[in-house]
Amino acid sequence: MKIAVLGGGNGSFAAAGDFALSGHEVRLWRRDAEQVAAHRAAGSRILVKDHSGRHEVKLALVTTDIAEAASGAELILCPAPAFAQPDIARLLAPHLRDSQVVFLPPATFGSMIFAKAAQDAGNPAKASFAETGTLPWLTRKHGPFEIAITIRAKRLPVGVFPLDRAPHALEVIGRAFPDAIEPCGDALSGALMNAGPIIHPPLIVMNAGPIAHFEKWDIHKEGTQTAIRRVTDALDAERIAVREALGYGAPHFPLVHHYAGEGEIWMYGRGSHDRLTDSGDWRERIVLTEHRYMREDLRLGLSLLVSVASLAGVATPLARAFLAIGGSICGENFMQGGRTLDTLGLGKFSKAELQTLLRNGF
């Protein structure tokens, strides 16, 4: 399958390397012309390290031309942070064609940003837009063109916009992720599976002291204590209450299963938390005012949750509290702006009207 991967971070390199390792034709697009030139000079190769060893793969194309990357691709995967989505969506919008699938893992309802960008560009292509609850890889770059994959996702709940194109979209995505894709309904259902805004805000806010004090700190090891886990579960309960109020059924992929040794298998499978901490790759420097855990998961992810909860009539005191504290840490007002139904252009929709839009498209 021809796959375009957009972005130059951990997730994009894991996607490009892993897809090439599986035999797909992969085109990697990123905006950094200097890095693209260096990557081409290195043979357009990526070194993938996983539990089975080291694998060098060659990409079909590394480019700064998004039209060239997207041309003929059945699947366009963009694991870039949510705050990068509007710019990338505008660049991609004119080049989408019928039957192409844009997959955002995860997205914070970014599927609507990409779909709206195509509409605003006057592009009539019948493309599909989908998102899931987590990045399909626990991964970190170990060099400019070297990626370490600790875990591959076992279960990926996927929501599609518009929902009436879901069968085709899920079939295409399923060829890239065999046996991992699980339909979860429309794109908002997919957005409300996003684990980042649940796991990361308590870990960074409640560990703010050691994060600021130590040069490097593993929020998933020393930072994951019983008291913090209780708060995470309570925050997750707010997410699940919103899902239920909107009529989305189980499984809701509660985060507690990520840590459990028994019961339902979570997105990354059994034992993933221990493998993550054992790798040492998440012992890292976190600048609280700049890191994507704050800028993406807390500011954008929780503002979306609070906004959708308001539509659904569900109280979210913890999500609001983390927005207030995170904003105070950054010297900003996170309760304003962020990613809300209003900022997405959906603020005037009733619940029924939004559900109709999610099913039928624009």
Buried (B, 14 or more C-beta within 10 A) or exposed (E): BBBBBBBBBBBBBBBBBBBBBBEBBBBBBBBEEEBBEEBEEEEBBBBBBBEEEEBBBEBBBBBBBBEBBBBEBBBBBBBBBBBBBBEBBBBBBBBBEEBBBBBBBBBBBBBBBBBBBBEEBEBEBEBBBBBBBBBBBBBBBEEEBBBBBBBBBBBBBBBBBBBBBBEBBBEBBBBBBEEBBBBBBBBBBBBBBBBBBBBBBBBBBBBBEBBEEBEEBBBBBEBBEEEBBEBBBEBBBBBBBBBBBBEBEEBBBBBBBBBBEEEEBBBBBBEBBEBBBEBEBBBEEBEBEEBBBBBBBBBBBBBBBBBBBBBBEBEBEBBBBBBEBBBEBBEEEBEEEBBBBEBBEBEEBEBEEBBEBBBEBE
